[in-house]
Amino acid sequence: MHPRCITCHGEHATRECSINEKIVEPVCINCGVKGHLAACKGFQALPVIKKPSTRQPGKSYAQAAAVKKAQEEKQMKKS
C-alpha cells in the first residue's frame, strides 16, 4: 500500500507535497466526499475504537485493591 497525499491526492506522503496553500474545497481521499479531509476528527467512516473502562462504579479503592490482591495470591498458589 502506497501513501497518498491528503492535499493533492498524489502517491506521496502529505509532508512531501509541494502544495503549501490552504485547501479551499477539501475532498476526502477515503470516501470522496467534499467538505472534509481523511485526517479530520469528524470523519465518521473510520470510528475511533474506545478502550473499555477499568473503573468499577460503586467500589472504593480499598475494595478494588483487595480483590486484585486476592487474585494475585490465588495465582501465586497455583504456580
N, C-alpha and C positions, 0 to 999 in steps of 0.2 A: 504494500500500500504506500503510495507516494503522498507527501504532504501537499496540501492545497492552500493557497493564499486566500484569506477571507476578504481581502481588499479587491483583488483583480481576478480571482478565480484561476490564477495560473498554477502550474505544477511546481511550486517552490514554497518555502516556508514564508509566513507573513513577515517575519523580521528581515527577510532578504528582498522584499518588494521595493521597487523603485518609486512607487506612488506614495507620496507623503501627505497629500491633501486629504481633507475630511471627506468622507463618503456622503454625497448628497442623498442618494436613494440606495440604501444598503439592501443587498439581496443575500439571503441565507444560502450557503453552499450545500447544506444538508437537505433542506426541504424546498428551496427555490422560491420561497415567498418573499415579497418585497416588504421592507419595513423593519427588519431586524437582522442581526448577524448571528452566525452559529455560536460565537463566543458570548453572546448576550445572556444575561441571567434569566431573562424572560422566555428563553427558548424552551418550549414545552415538549418537543419530540423526544428529548433525552432527559427524563426527570432525574433529579438528584436522589440517590438512594440514602435513606436515613438510617443511622445506626439504631438498633433497639436500645431503649433506655435501660440502664442498670439500676436505676433508682427503684426503691421499694416503698411506695407510699404507705404510711401508717406504721412504719417501723422506725425505731430510734437507731442511732448509730451503734449503740451498745448491743441491741438485739441483732442487727445485721452482722456485726463483728463476731458475736457468739456463734451464730450459725456457720459463718465461714471457718472459724477456729475448729468447730466440731467436725466439719467436713474434712479439713486438713488432717486432724487427728485420726479420723477414720481411714484416710488414705495411707497414713504412716503405718497403721497397724496391719494393713494388707500387704505392705512391702516387706 
